Amino acid sequence: MTDYANLFRLDGKHALVIGAGSGIGRESALALAAHGAQVTCADRDLAAATETAGRALTAYELDVLDDAAIARAVDELDPVEVLVFTAATNVRKRILDYSREEFDRVVSLNLRASFDLIRAFGRGMAERGSGSIIGFSSIRGTTVEPGQSVYAATKAGLVQLLRTAAAELGPSGVRANAIAPGVVETPLTAQIKADQGWYDAYAQKGALGRWAQPSELAGAVVYLASDAASFVTGSVLAVDGGWTAVDGRFDPPN
């Protein structure tokens, strides 16, 4: 008989949260720990990771753009039963104004690093016969607006990358899913938040009429990491306040 009272518990599982120094990553790490996971808080900014970790969790410095650092992390941190990665960047420019360097910078962090992490930690999961990989896409993976071209492309690409991981690693007992947030108050959206007109316009585009707090994404992470989602793989879980349901659109200022 299924023990529904403990369906979301993560006792005995090692969760690695990359991007745990702030925003959604920080709240995800804290939520996983609250449900019993042993959590490693990884971030390029070790001081920020240490602040998240406090005395109960483990802080780890990791630059996901450094191939050698990822390989070292596998050696030092495996086995990892739950992998969560939130690190991302955005350059808000229209296509004709974009530079090649900016394109490479966004693609490298948002897509290539995700590919490297899935390969690095997915291998051990497959060998052990279980694991949950959780990546953060965005509403921009399906709905776009001017100035979001490369970011949107990477977030759509990440969905397909995770779906393929689900297909390839599923026979080995590994699940891979994406979470697609709407507008969330994080360091990545600070530019928008600072513009009151832009902030208000975004708030009005979702069904709930407001932005999300990073903590409101943590429940989705716990769900996908836990046995409550034991038959969920290859999915995209929208946590967007109804943005995509009501087709929120906004043409931002140049």
C-alpha positions as CSV (number, residue, x, y, z in Angstrom):
1,M,0.0,0.0,0.0
2,T,1.3,3.5,-0.9
3,D,2.3,5.6,2.1
4,Y,0.6,8.8,1.0
5,A,1.6,10.6,4.1
6,N,5.2,10.5,3.1
7,L,4.8,10.8,-0.6
8,F,6.8,14.0,-0.9
9,R,9.5,13.0,1.6
10,L,13.1,12.9,0.2
11,D,14.9,11.3,3.2
12,G,18.2,9.7,2.2
13,K,18.4,11.4,-1.2
14,H,21.2,13.7,-2.2
15,A,20.0,16.7,-4.1
16,L,22.4,19.0,-6.0
17,V,20.9,22.4,-6.7
18,I,22.9,24.5,-9.1
19,G,22.2,28.2,-8.9
20,A,21.3,27.9,-5.2
21,G,22.9,31.2,-4.3
22,S,19.8,33.3,-5.0
23,G,16.2,33.3,-6.3
24,I,14.5,30.1,-7.3
25,G,17.6,28.0,-6.7
26,R,17.9,29.2,-3.1
27,E,14.2,28.5,-2.4
28,S,14.4,25.1,-4.1
29,A,17.4,24.1,-2.0
30,L,15.6,25.1,1.2
31,A,12.4,23.3,0.2
32,L,14.2,20.1,-0.7
33,A,16.0,20.1,2.6
34,A,12.8,20.7,4.5
35,H,11.5,17.5,2.9
36,G,14.4,15.5,4.2
37,A,16.9,15.7,1.3
38,Q,20.7,16.1,1.9
39,V,21.2,19.2,-0.2
40,T,24.4,20.5,-1.8
41,C,24.0,24.2,-2.7
42,A,26.1,24.9,-5.7
43,D,26.7,28.3,-7.2
44,R,29.5,30.2,-9.0
45,D,29.3,32.6,-6.1
46,L,30.5,30.6,-3.1
47,A,29.6,33.3,-0.6
48,A,26.0,33.3,-1.8
49,A,25.8,29.5,-1.8
50,T,27.2,29.5,1.8
51,E,24.5,32.0,2.8
52,T,21.8,29.6,1.4
53,A,23.4,26.6,3.0
54,G,23.6,28.0,6.5
55,R,24.8,25.4,9.1
56,A,22.6,22.6,7.9
57,L,23.4,22.3,4.2
58,T,26.5,22.0,2.1
59,A,27.9,24.9,0.0
60,Y,29.9,24.1,-3.2
61,E,31.5,26.4,-5.7
62,L,30.7,25.5,-9.3
63,D,31.1,27.3,-12.5
64,V,29.0,25.4,-15.0
65,L,30.8,27.0,-17.9
66,D,34.0,25.2,-16.8
67,D,34.1,21.6,-18.1
68,A,36.8,20.6,-15.7
69,A,34.8,22.0,-12.8
70,I,31.8,19.9,-13.8
71,A,33.9,16.8,-14.0
72,R,35.4,17.5,-10.6
73,A,31.9,18.1,-9.2
74,V,30.8,14.6,-10.3
75,D,33.9,13.0,-8.7
76,E,33.3,14.9,-5.4
77,L,29.5,15.0,-5.1
78,D,28.2,11.8,-6.7
79,P,26.0,9.9,-6.0
80,V,23.4,12.6,-6.8
81,E,19.8,11.4,-6.8
82,V,18.2,14.8,-7.6
83,L,19.7,17.3,-10.0
84,V,18.2,20.8,-10.1
85,F,19.7,23.5,-12.3
86,T,18.4,27.1,-12.4
87,A,21.4,29.2,-13.6
88,A,20.5,31.3,-16.6
89,T,21.1,34.7,-18.2
90,N,19.4,36.9,-20.7
91,V,20.3,39.8,-23.0
92,R,17.2,41.8,-23.8
93,K,17.8,43.0,-27.3
94,R,16.0,42.7,-30.6
95,I,17.5,40.3,-33.1
96,L,18.9,43.0,-35.4
97,D,20.7,44.6,-32.4
98,Y,22.2,41.3,-31.0
99,S,25.9,40.6,-31.2
100,R,27.5,37.2,-31.8
101,E,29.2,37.5,-28.4
102,E,25.8,38.1,-26.7
103,F,24.3,35.2,-28.5
104,D,27.2,32.9,-27.5
105,R,27.0,34.1,-23.8
106,V,23.2,33.3,-23.5
107,V,23.4,30.0,-25.3
108,S,26.5,28.8,-23.4
109,L,24.9,29.2,-20.0
110,N,21.3,28.5,-20.7
111,L,21.7,25.5,-23.1
112,R,25.2,24.2,-23.4
113,A,25.8,24.1,-19.6
114,S,22.5,22.3,-19.2
115,F,23.6,19.7,-21.7
116,D,26.8,19.2,-19.9
117,L,25.1,18.8,-16.5
118,I,22.6,16.3,-17.8
119,R,25.4,14.2,-19.4
120,A,27.6,14.5,-16.3
121,F,25.2,13.5,-13.6
122,G,22.7,11.5,-15.7
123,R,25.3,8.9,-16.4
124,G,25.6,7.9,-12.7
125,M,21.9,8.0,-12.3
126,A,21.4,5.6,-15.2
127,E,24.0,3.3,-13.8
128,R,22.3,3.3,-10.4
129,G,18.9,2.8,-11.9
130,S,17.1,5.9,-10.5
131,G,17.2,9.7,-10.4
132,S,15.3,12.9,-11.1
133,I,16.7,15.7,-13.3
134,I,14.8,19.0,-13.1
135,G,15.7,22.0,-15.4
136,F,14.1,25.4,-15.5
137,S,12.6,26.5,-18.8
138,S,10.3,29.5,-19.0
139,I,7.0,30.7,-20.5
140,R,9.4,32.1,-23.1
141,G,9.9,28.5,-24.3
142,T,6.4,28.8,-25.8
143,T,5.3,32.4,-25.8
144,V,7.6,35.1,-27.1
145,E,7.9,38.9,-27.2
146,P,10.2,41.4,-28.9
147,G,13.7,41.3,-27.3
148,Q,13.6,37.7,-26.1
149,S,14.8,35.8,-29.1
150,V,17.9,34.0,-27.9
151,Y,16.6,33.5,-24.4
152,A,13.4,32.0,-25.7
153,A,15.3,29.8,-28.1
154,T,17.4,28.4,-25.3
155,K,14.4,27.8,-23.1
156,A,12.6,26.0,-25.9
157,G,15.7,24.0,-26.6
158,L,16.1,23.0,-23.0
159,V,12.6,21.5,-23.0
160,Q,13.5,19.3,-26.0
161,L,16.8,18.4,-24.4
162,L,15.1,17.3,-21.2
163,R,12.4,15.4,-23.2
164,T,15.1,13.5,-25.0
165,A,16.9,12.8,-21.8
166,A,13.6,11.4,-20.5
167,A,13.3,9.2,-23.5
168,E,16.9,7.9,-23.4
169,L,17.3,7.6,-19.6
170,G,13.8,6.4,-18.8
171,P,14.5,2.7,-19.4
172,S,17.2,3.1,-16.8
173,G,14.8,4.5,-14.2
174,V,15.8,8.2,-14.6
175,R,13.2,10.9,-14.9
176,A,13.8,14.3,-16.6
177,N,11.3,17.2,-16.4
178,A,11.2,20.9,-17.0
179,I,9.5,23.6,-14.9
180,A,8.3,26.7,-16.9
181,P,7.9,29.7,-14.6
182,G,6.2,32.9,-15.5
183,V,7.4,36.3,-14.3
184,V,9.2,35.8,-11.0
185,E,10.9,38.4,-8.8
186,T,14.5,37.3,-9.0
187,P,17.9,39.0,-9.8
188,L,17.4,38.0,-13.5
189,T,14.2,40.2,-13.7
190,A,15.6,43.1,-11.7
191,Q,15.7,45.3,-14.9
192,I,12.0,44.8,-15.4
193,K,11.1,45.2,-11.8
194,A,12.8,48.6,-11.7
195,D,10.5,49.9,-14.5
196,Q,7.1,50.4,-12.8
197,G,5.2,50.5,-16.1
198,W,6.8,47.3,-17.3
199,Y,6.4,45.6,-13.9
200,D,2.6,46.4,-13.9
201,A,2.1,45.4,-17.5
202,Y,3.6,41.9,-16.8
203,A,1.6,41.5,-13.6
204,Q,-1.6,42.1,-15.6
205,K,-0.8,39.5,-18.2
206,G,-1.4,36.4,-16.0
207,A,-4.6,35.1,-14.6
208,L,-3.6,35.9,-11.0
209,G,-2.6,39.5,-11.8
210,R,0.7,39.5,-10.1
211,W,4.3,38.3,-10.2
212,A,5.5,35.1,-8.4
213,Q,7.9,35.0,-5.5
214,P,10.8,32.5,-5.9
215,S,9.3,30.4,-3.0
216,E,6.2,29.7,-5.2
217,L,8.4,27.6,-7.5
218,A,9.8,25.4,-4.8
219,G,6.7,23.2,-4.5
220,A,7.1,22.1,-8.1
221,V,10.7,21.2,-7.5
222,V,9.8,19.1,-4.5
223,Y,7.0,17.4,-6.4
224,L,9.2,16.4,-9.4
225,A,12.0,15.3,-7.1
226,S,9.8,13.0,-5.0
227,D,7.9,9.8,-5.4
228,A,4.8,11.8,-5.9
229,A,6.0,12.2,-9.5
230,S,7.2,8.7,-9.9
231,F,5.4,8.3,-13.3
232,V,6.1,11.9,-14.5
233,T,8.9,12.3,-17.0
234,G,9.3,14.3,-20.2
235,S,6.9,16.9,-18.9
236,V,6.8,20.6,-18.7
237,L,5.2,21.9,-15.6
238,A,4.0,25.5,-16.0
239,V,4.1,27.6,-12.8
240,D,3.2,30.8,-14.5
241,G,0.1,32.2,-12.8
242,G,-2.0,31.3,-15.8
243,W,0.1,33.4,-18.2
244,T,0.2,30.9,-21.0
245,A,-3.5,30.0,-20.4
246,V,-4.7,33.5,-21.0
247,D,-2.1,34.3,-23.7
248,G,-0.4,37.1,-21.9
249,R,1.4,39.5,-24.3
250,F,3.3,42.7,-23.8
251,D,5.4,44.7,-26.3
252,P,8.2,46.1,-24.1
253,P,9.9,49.5,-24.6
254,N,13.0,49.6,-26.8
